[in-house]
Amino acid sequence: MNATPRHPTDHASEENERLALTGLLPPPPVPGLTPDRELLLKQALLAEAARTEPSARPARRAARPRRRLLRVLAPAVVCTLAVGGVVVVNLPDTPRRGPAGVVGGGAPRTTEATRLLDRIALAAATEQRTAVRTDQFVYIESKVAYAAQSAGGGPVTMPPVHTRQVWLSADGSRPGLLREADEPGTRLGADGPVGTLDGPGATPRPGTLHASGPSVGNPTHTYVASLPTDPDALLKLIRDETRGQGQDPDQRAFTAIGDLLAETWAPPKVGAALYRAAAKIPGVTVIRAADDATGREGVAVARTAQGQQTQWVFDRTTYAFLGERTVLAEAGDAGPAGTVVGTSAVLTRAAVDRAGEAP
């Protein structure tokens, strides 16, 4: 009996037909996860991602001395709410001779920063917490310290880290409260005379409530909760609202996002969008090891501009925001490269019913 040999294409045809028929079948059932098992799986994935981050502290490069004058300058943005991210010591806007050295980080790692910020955004988006009612206050307790420099110049002096407590009306309809160290409390954001803050660590000065509504530079919780969750739309809004507040639009956007991270309590989806928007800003780098104001070590996302590097410090395992640090990126009369001129650590975020009430 003669059998006709099968051509190799016959096998391919049968395989294609089998795959086509398989595609018509419904997918096999997948057992669902309970909320507890889903949370455990999510934590395991974040822990595994954290282990892929190199943990060794890189050697710090010796910065070349440059003769540049540092002065204490008032920040460009003044707001009636206590928002973070403005440091007392600023460099004048002078032409640069080249890109600033990245303290503790080396060459820019844009791709690495994007990957890290994506993990941080994932962790922020899955945060479980109670929503803040419009009639409540957002309470934030932190440890902070900001350097100062004498009018005649010379090295900056760093005061001891102290406790900072701020209560901000969720919808801005009631006066907030600021308490720092042992000083008397200062009312914030109320009708009539109020304390105006130029940034965390700044001394409150007399002011009045802004006639305009809330904004990126003068946020309420309700405003932050209404921000776009699309990173491109959010970054465009931030750039539009910070236009004209400095010569570097990318650093303005990075600083504004840092302000929102430091002393607001963005809902999970908005928080995730803020991190993904930051990933789209040019010049963002990764610092493998950085400390917050309490000494907690984590990994940092940073950007250098005008001789200073701003670092956002995150927990290596959970990717929770720990705090901020600002260091000199270049040597000068204020101190050597790496000199810390601002540091903070967020300890508590909560919703309370009254200003002055502890959670």
HUZIVEN-V167351 format. One record per residue. N is the residue number from 0. RES is the residue in one small letter. PHI is phi in radians with two decimals (* if undefined). OMEGA is omega in whole degrees, -180 to 180 (999 if undefined). D_LAST is the distance of its C-alpha to the last C-alpha in Angstrom with 2 decimals. Layout:
# HUZIVEN-V167351
N	RES	PHI	OMEGA	D_LAST
N	RES	PHI	OMEGA	D_LAST
This chain:
# HUZIVEN-V167351
0	m	*	-177	90.17
1	n	-1.61	177	88.84
2	a	-1.87	179	85.13
3	t	-1.34	-180	83.98
4	p	-1.08	-179	81.53
5	r	-1.46	180	78.08
6	h	-1.39	179	77.03
7	p	-0.94	-179	73.65
8	t	-1.20	177	72.51
9	d	-1.10	178	72.90
10	h	-1.08	180	70.10
11	a	-1.08	-180	67.88
12	s	-1.13	179	68.69
13	e	-1.13	180	67.82
14	e	-1.11	178	64.54
15	n	-1.08	180	63.59
16	e	-1.15	179	64.54
17	r	-1.09	180	62.48
18	l	-1.13	-180	59.38
19	a	-1.13	179	59.94
20	l	-1.19	178	60.22
21	t	-1.07	-179	57.13
22	g	-1.14	180	55.15
23	l	-1.42	-179	56.13
24	l	-1.35	176	54.53
25	p	-1.19	179	50.96
26	p	-1.16	178	48.47
27	p	-1.11	-179	47.95
28	p	-1.13	178	44.94
29	v	-2.01	-180	41.83
30	p	-1.10	-180	39.58
31	g	-1.31	179	36.04
32	l	-1.72	173	33.00
33	t	-1.23	179	30.36
34	p	-0.97	-179	26.77
35	d	-1.15	-179	26.21
36	r	-1.20	177	29.42
37	e	-1.11	178	28.73
38	l	-1.13	179	25.42
39	l	-1.09	178	27.38
40	l	-1.10	-180	30.14
41	k	-1.12	179	27.87
42	q	-1.14	178	26.32
43	a	-1.14	179	29.88
44	l	-1.13	179	31.12
45	l	-1.15	179	28.47
46	a	-1.15	179	29.23
47	e	-1.14	178	32.94
48	a	-1.14	-179	32.55
49	a	-1.16	-179	30.75
50	r	-1.19	178	33.70
51	t	-1.39	179	36.06
52	e	-1.37	176	34.47
53	p	-1.04	-176	36.55
54	s	-1.88	-178	34.59
55	a	-1.27	178	37.16
56	r	-1.41	-179	36.45
57	p	-1.23	178	39.39
58	a	-1.20	-179	41.53
59	r	-1.44	180	40.78
60	r	-1.34	175	43.69
61	a	-1.34	-178	45.30
62	a	-1.46	177	44.89
63	r	-1.34	-179	47.98
64	p	-1.10	175	47.67
65	r	-2.34	178	47.82
66	r	-1.50	180	48.38
67	r	-2.34	-175	45.76
68	l	-1.53	175	44.33
69	l	-1.95	177	40.58
70	r	-2.32	173	39.26
71	v	-1.42	-177	35.95
72	l	-2.04	175	35.74
73	a	-1.29	178	33.45
74	p	-1.08	-178	31.71
75	a	-1.27	-176	33.39
76	v	-1.84	176	30.32
77	v	-2.05	-178	28.60
78	c	-2.38	-179	25.52
79	t	-1.46	178	23.41
80	l	-1.77	-177	20.17
81	a	-1.46	179	18.78
82	v	-2.00	-173	20.07
83	g	-1.57	168	21.01
84	g	1.81	179	24.36
85	v	-1.73	-176	26.73
86	v	-1.80	-173	28.21
87	v	-1.16	-176	30.02
88	v	-1.68	179	33.20
89	n	-2.34	176	35.23
90	l	-1.53	176	38.76
91	p	-1.17	-180	41.27
92	d	-1.39	179	42.47
93	t	-2.05	-180	45.74
94	p	-1.04	-179	47.81
95	r	-1.69	178	47.00
96	r	-1.50	-179	49.72
97	g	3.07	-179	48.13
98	p	-1.15	-179	44.90
99	a	-1.22	176	42.37
100	g	-1.18	179	41.97
101	v	-1.61	-176	38.86
102	v	-1.18	176	37.28
103	g	1.25	-174	36.97
104	g	-2.16	-177	37.68
105	g	1.45	-176	41.37
106	a	-1.20	179	42.78
107	p	-0.99	179	40.63
108	r	-2.15	-175	39.59
109	t	-1.06	-179	38.94
110	t	-1.12	178	39.46
111	e	-1.09	179	37.23
112	a	-1.12	179	34.44
113	t	-1.11	179	34.87
114	r	-1.11	-179	34.66
115	l	-1.13	180	31.55
116	l	-1.13	177	29.76
117	d	-1.17	177	30.86
118	r	-1.16	178	29.21
119	i	-1.10	179	25.98
120	a	-1.11	178	26.22
121	l	-1.07	179	26.87
122	a	-1.12	180	23.77
123	a	-1.13	-177	21.64
124	a	-1.17	-177	23.41
125	t	-1.76	179	22.64
126	e	-1.14	179	18.88
127	q	-1.79	178	17.32
128	r	-2.78	-179	14.02
129	t	-1.37	179	13.03
130	a	-1.22	179	14.49
131	v	-1.60	176	12.94
132	r	-1.34	-178	14.66
133	t	-1.14	-180	16.74
134	d	-1.59	-179	15.41
135	q	-1.77	176	11.77
136	f	-2.06	171	10.51
137	v	-1.54	-179	10.00
138	y	-1.85	178	7.75
139	i	-2.31	176	9.74
140	e	-1.97	-178	10.17
141	s	-2.56	171	13.72
142	k	-1.94	-175	16.80
143	v	-2.46	171	19.80
144	a	-2.79	-180	23.41
145	y	-2.35	-175	26.19
146	a	-1.30	175	29.85
147	a	-2.31	-179	32.15
148	q	-2.34	180	35.95
149	s	-1.18	-179	38.42
150	a	-1.07	-180	40.54
151	g	-1.48	-179	43.55
152	g	1.57	-178	42.09
153	g	1.68	-178	42.03
154	p	-1.05	176	39.40
155	v	-1.33	176	35.73
156	t	-2.02	-178	33.58
157	m	-1.83	179	30.14
158	p	-1.29	177	27.78
159	p	-1.13	175	25.41
160	v	-1.16	-180	22.11
161	h	-2.33	-179	19.32
162	t	-1.41	178	15.56
163	r	-2.29	177	14.61
164	q	-2.17	180	11.49
165	v	-2.39	175	12.05
166	w	-2.05	-178	10.88
167	l	-2.11	178	13.54
168	s	-1.03	-175	14.71
169	a	-1.04	-180	15.19
170	d	-1.84	178	18.78
171	g	1.35	-175	19.49
172	s	-1.50	-178	20.49
173	r	-2.25	-179	18.33
174	p	-1.15	175	18.01
175	g	-1.60	-176	15.24
176	l	-2.61	175	14.48
177	l	-2.18	173	15.23
178	r	-2.24	177	14.98
179	e	-2.25	179	17.12
180	a	0.90	-178	18.12
181	d	-1.77	-177	19.36
182	e	-1.38	177	20.44
183	p	-1.09	180	19.75
184	g	-1.21	179	17.35
185	t	-2.10	177	19.19
186	r	-1.23	-179	18.95
187	l	-2.23	169	19.13
188	g	1.10	179	20.98
189	a	-1.94	173	22.14
190	d	-1.15	-179	25.68
191	g	1.49	-179	27.86
192	p	-1.07	179	27.36
193	v	-2.41	173	24.32
194	g	-1.49	178	23.43
195	t	-1.87	-178	24.68
196	l	-1.90	175	23.60
197	d	-1.55	180	26.20
198	g	2.71	179	23.85
199	p	-1.08	-178	21.23
200	g	1.56	180	22.52
201	a	-1.32	177	24.79
202	t	-1.36	179	25.23
203	p	-1.03	178	24.23
204	r	-2.24	-179	27.45
205	p	-1.04	179	28.46
206	g	-2.82	178	28.61
207	t	-2.31	-180	28.57
208	l	-1.16	178	26.86
209	h	-1.09	177	28.66
210	a	-1.25	179	31.10
211	s	-1.32	-179	30.77
212	g	-1.36	180	28.10
213	p	-1.12	-178	25.35
214	s	-2.67	178	26.73
215	v	-1.04	180	26.16
216	g	-1.45	-178	26.21
217	n	-2.48	-169	24.11
218	p	-1.52	163	21.71
219	t	-1.96	178	19.21
220	h	-1.10	179	17.16
221	t	-1.05	178	19.80
222	y	-1.13	-179	22.50
223	v	-1.07	180	21.24
224	a	-1.12	-179	20.96
225	s	-1.61	-178	24.58
226	l	-1.13	179	26.04
227	p	-1.06	176	28.92
228	t	-1.70	172	28.38
229	d	-1.49	-174	31.93
230	p	-1.01	-179	31.89
231	d	-1.15	179	35.18
232	a	-1.14	180	34.20
233	l	-1.15	-180	30.85
234	l	-1.12	178	32.62
235	k	-1.10	180	35.27
236	l	-1.08	-180	32.76
237	i	-1.12	179	31.09
238	r	-1.09	-179	34.57
239	d	-1.11	-175	35.68
240	e	-1.38	179	32.79
241	t	-1.85	-180	33.10
242	r	-1.09	178	36.90
243	g	1.48	-178	38.45
244	q	-1.84	-179	35.56
245	g	2.50	-174	37.45
246	q	-1.53	-176	40.47
247	d	-1.97	-177	38.94
248	p	-1.11	179	37.58
249	d	-1.18	178	36.37
250	q	-1.21	176	34.33
251	r	-1.02	-180	32.97
252	a	-1.16	180	31.72
253	f	-1.11	179	30.30
254	t	-1.14	-179	28.47
255	a	-1.10	178	27.11
256	i	-1.14	177	25.70
257	g	-1.06	177	24.16
258	d	-1.04	-179	22.55
259	l	-1.18	179	20.97
260	l	-1.24	-171	19.76
261	a	-1.32	-175	18.29
262	e	-2.42	162	16.02
263	t	-2.33	-179	15.82
264	w	-2.30	-174	14.49
265	a	-1.12	172	17.82
266	p	-0.99	-174	18.41
267	p	-0.89	-177	20.19
268	k	-1.20	177	23.69
269	v	-1.21	177	23.28
270	g	-1.02	178	21.85
271	a	-1.07	180	24.89
272	a	-1.14	178	27.18
273	l	-1.08	180	26.00
274	y	-1.18	180	26.95
275	r	-1.24	174	30.22
276	a	-1.18	178	31.01
277	a	-1.06	-180	30.58
278	a	-1.14	-179	33.05
279	k	-1.57	-180	35.63
280	i	-1.47	180	35.59
281	p	-1.09	174	38.64
282	g	1.51	178	38.35
283	v	-1.37	-176	35.06
284	t	-2.20	178	35.45
285	v	-2.03	173	33.86
286	i	-1.89	-172	33.18
287	r	-1.17	-179	33.48
288	a	-2.54	179	31.39
289	a	-2.61	-178	28.87
290	d	-1.88	171	26.13
291	d	-1.60	-174	22.82
292	a	-1.17	179	21.81
293	t	-1.72	-180	20.73
294	g	1.58	177	23.95
295	r	-1.21	-178	22.81
296	e	-1.64	177	25.96
297	g	-2.62	175	26.23
298	v	-1.78	-173	28.51
299	a	-2.18	168	28.47
300	v	-1.83	-170	29.72
301	a	-2.45	172	31.42
302	r	-2.57	-178	33.75
303	t	-1.89	178	36.13
304	a	-2.71	174	37.38
305	q	0.93	174	39.12
306	g	1.40	178	39.06
307	q	-2.22	177	35.34
308	q	-2.07	177	33.50
309	t	-1.69	-177	29.94
310	q	-2.11	171	28.26
311	w	-1.77	-174	25.27
312	v	-1.75	-178	24.33
313	f	-2.23	174	23.40
314	d	-1.12	-176	23.03
315	r	-1.20	-174	26.54
316	t	-1.67	-176	25.78
317	t	-1.61	-176	22.84
318	y	1.11	175	23.47
319	a	-1.24	178	19.79
320	f	-1.22	-179	19.56
321	l	-1.67	-178	19.04
322	g	2.91	-178	19.99
323	e	-2.16	172	23.12
324	r	-2.57	176	26.15
325	t	-2.15	-178	29.18
326	v	-2.26	174	32.46
327	l	-1.26	179	35.98
328	a	-1.55	-179	38.18
329	e	-2.39	176	41.36
330	a	-1.29	178	42.72
331	g	-2.93	-178	43.36
332	d	-1.22	177	43.36
333	a	-1.35	-180	39.54
334	g	2.58	179	39.73
335	p	-1.28	175	40.75
336	a	-1.02	-177	39.51
337	g	1.68	178	36.23
338	t	-1.13	-180	34.93
339	v	-1.38	179	31.16
340	v	-2.01	177	30.41
341	g	-2.90	179	26.77
342	t	-2.65	179	23.98
343	s	-2.60	176	20.27
344	a	-2.56	179	17.82
345	v	-1.42	-178	14.60
346	l	-1.79	-175	12.11
347	t	-2.51	168	8.82
348	r	-2.24	-178	8.74
349	a	-2.79	173	6.41
350	a	-1.88	179	7.23
351	v	-2.25	-175	6.08
352	d	-1.53	-177	9.08
353	r	-2.43	174	9.95
354	a	-1.15	-177	10.64
355	g	1.64	-179	9.61
356	e	-1.49	176	6.48
357	a	-1.48	-179	3.80
358	p	-1.21	999	0.00
